[in-house]
Amino acid sequence: MDVNAVINAARATTTETNWRQALPVLTSSMVTLRELRLSDAPSLLSMLATDEVARFISPPPTSVDGFERFIAWTLRQRTAGTYACFAVTLRGFDTAIGIFQIRQLEPGFGTAEWGFAIGSPFWGTGVFQDGAELVLDFAFDTIGVHRLEARAAVLNGRGNGALQKIGAVQECVLRKSFQRNGQYLDQVLYAILDSDRRELAASVRVH
Ligand SMILES: CC(C)(COP(=O)(O)OP(=O)(O)OC[C@H]1O[C@@H](n2cnc3c(N)ncnc32)[C@H](O)[C@@H]1OP(=O)(O)O)[C@@H](O)C(=O)NCCC(=O)NCCS
């Protein structure tokens, strides 16, 4: 191994272990993603604990206390290296308007699952797409995910549309796989592979 290869390997290891100590701040033209803080609880409550946001996802906490407990849990899971949760903020502002989360499905994060929720005033504004690109780079380049899965209830039009437009591939329908409000719902299973990301990057460079 030459000197550059050794340095690059050391850098990769450093980034790989560092996110477990503290999540990086990720910035695009529109959004900044950062670690959650306990003080995000009130704004997350008002953004995420609404009927339209929560309709097709696991029920969010219903109080500031509940969100504080959730945030404390996310920090413990991140330290354990099994999960990461980013607060979504508009660039230049500090208020959390949503979250992106990613969890390992096997030790070492080779396969992982992500999920997201954004306050409805920010739907259709480009916030999702901007944040999703940052999270995908983090998942594939920093954590080293090989296959990133997502599930969306078949009835969740925006969730399915959002996943499709960032290049997630529909693989199958998981029948009656998710219980919400006492009903079992079908979900679509989506995946993005590291090779999909490389092909997309190469096609962007060519065109
Ligand atoms: C999922 C979520 C983060 C996406 O953010 P968003 O800002 O609504 O997403 P976007 O507007 O960028 O993309 C949604 C796409 O679905 C399309 N869409 C909307 N309703 C649709 C429907 N009923 N059927 C199909 N596509 C639909 C939109 O037109 C848009 O595509 P376009 O930009 O090409 O027009 C947001 O809707 C949300 O937080 N929903 C509640 C939480 C949730 O369901 N999370 C889990 C998702 S699996």
Ligand as a Chemical Component Dictionary entry (heavy atoms), coordinates in Angstrom:
data_LIG
# 
_chem_comp.id                   LIG 
_chem_comp.type                 NON-POLYMER 
_chem_comp.pdbx_formal_charge   0 
_chem_comp.three_letter_code    LIG 
# 
loop_
_chem_comp_atom.comp_id 
_chem_comp_atom.atom_id 
_chem_comp_atom.alt_atom_id 
_chem_comp_atom.type_symbol 
_chem_comp_atom.charge 
_chem_comp_atom.model_Cartn_x 
_chem_comp_atom.model_Cartn_y 
_chem_comp_atom.model_Cartn_z 
_chem_comp_atom.pdbx_ordinal 
LIG C1  C1  C 0 -42.456 12.253 2.529  1  
LIG C2  C2  C 0 -42.125 13.733 2.571  2  
LIG C3  C3  C 0 -40.865 13.981 3.417  3  
LIG C4  C4  C 0 -41.818 14.206 1.139  4  
LIG O1  O1  O 0 -41.608 15.593 1.124  5  
LIG P1  P1  P 0 -42.437 16.484 0.061  6  
LIG O2  O2  O 0 -41.915 17.867 0.135  7  
LIG O3  O3  O 0 -43.881 16.255 0.268  8  
LIG O4  O4  O 0 -41.956 15.784 -1.274 9  
LIG P2  P2  P 0 -41.886 16.429 -2.717 10 
LIG O5  O5  O 0 -43.008 17.404 -2.909 11 
LIG O6  O6  O 0 -40.497 16.906 -2.950 12 
LIG O7  O7  O 0 -42.100 15.132 -3.588 13 
LIG C5  C5  C 0 -43.297 14.413 -3.578 14 
LIG C6  C6  C 0 -43.617 14.020 -4.979 15 
LIG O8  O8  O 0 -44.773 13.178 -4.962 16 
LIG C7  C7  C 0 -45.719 13.700 -5.839 17 
LIG N1  N1  N 0 -47.029 13.386 -5.313 18 
LIG C8  C8  C 0 -47.783 14.104 -4.479 19 
LIG N2  N2  N 0 -48.937 13.471 -4.217 20 
LIG C9  C9  C 0 -48.898 12.332 -4.901 21 
LIG C10 C10 C 0 -49.813 11.270 -5.051 22 
LIG N3  N3  N 0 -50.994 11.250 -4.424 23 
LIG N4  N4  N 0 -49.436 10.247 -5.834 24 
LIG C11 C11 C 0 -48.253 10.257 -6.465 25 
LIG N5  N5  N 0 -47.335 11.251 -6.364 26 
LIG C12 C12 C 0 -47.684 12.268 -5.592 27 
LIG C13 C13 C 0 -45.476 15.179 -5.873 28 
LIG O9  O9  O 0 -46.030 15.761 -7.030 29 
LIG C14 C14 C 0 -43.963 15.235 -5.856 30 
LIG O10 O10 O 0 -43.379 14.991 -7.108 31 
LIG P3  P3  P 0 -42.905 16.227 -8.064 32 
LIG O11 O11 O 0 -41.989 17.101 -7.235 33 
LIG O12 O12 O 0 -42.205 15.540 -9.192 34 
LIG O13 O13 O 0 -44.155 16.934 -8.440 35 
LIG C15 C15 C 0 -43.317 14.567 3.156  36 
LIG O14 O14 O 0 -44.419 14.497 2.298  37 
LIG C16 C16 C 0 -43.712 14.072 4.533  38 
LIG O15 O15 O 0 -43.082 14.422 5.514  39 
LIG N6  N6  N 0 -44.779 13.260 4.597  40 
LIG C17 C17 C 0 -45.261 12.749 5.887  41 
LIG C18 C18 C 0 -44.292 11.766 6.510  42 
LIG C19 C19 C 0 -44.163 10.524 5.662  43 
LIG O16 O16 O 0 -45.132 10.035 5.091  44 
LIG N7  N7  N 0 -42.935 9.984  5.652  45 
LIG C20 C20 C 0 -42.674 8.668  5.097  46 
LIG C21 C21 C 0 -42.488 8.669  3.666  47 
LIG S1  S1  S 0 -42.152 7.033  3.067  48 
# 
loop_
_chem_comp_bond.comp_id 
_chem_comp_bond.atom_id_1 
_chem_comp_bond.atom_id_2 
_chem_comp_bond.value_order 
_chem_comp_bond.pdbx_ordinal 
LIG C1  C2  SING 1  
LIG C2  C3  SING 2  
LIG C2  C4  SING 3  
LIG C2  C15 SING 4  
LIG C4  O1  SING 5  
LIG O1  P1  SING 6  
LIG P1  O2  DOUB 7  
LIG P1  O3  SING 8  
LIG P1  O4  SING 9  
LIG O4  P2  SING 10 
LIG P2  O5  DOUB 11 
LIG P2  O6  SING 12 
LIG P2  O7  SING 13 
LIG O7  C5  SING 14 
LIG C5  C6  SING 15 
LIG C6  O8  SING 16 
LIG C6  C14 SING 17 
LIG O8  C7  SING 18 
LIG C7  N1  SING 19 
LIG C7  C13 SING 20 
LIG N1  C8  SING 21 
LIG N1  C12 SING 22 
LIG C8  N2  DOUB 23 
LIG N2  C9  SING 24 
LIG C9  C10 SING 25 
LIG C9  C12 DOUB 26 
LIG C10 N3  SING 27 
LIG C10 N4  DOUB 28 
LIG N4  C11 SING 29 
LIG C11 N5  DOUB 30 
LIG N5  C12 SING 31 
LIG C13 O9  SING 32 
LIG C13 C14 SING 33 
LIG C14 O10 SING 34 
LIG O10 P3  SING 35 
LIG P3  O11 DOUB 36 
LIG P3  O12 SING 37 
LIG P3  O13 SING 38 
LIG C15 O14 SING 39 
LIG C15 C16 SING 40 
LIG C16 O15 DOUB 41 
LIG C16 N6  SING 42 
LIG N6  C17 SING 43 
LIG C17 C18 SING 44 
LIG C18 C19 SING 45 
LIG C19 O16 DOUB 46 
LIG C19 N7  SING 47 
LIG N7  C20 SING 48 
LIG C20 C21 SING 49 
LIG C21 S1  SING 50 
# 
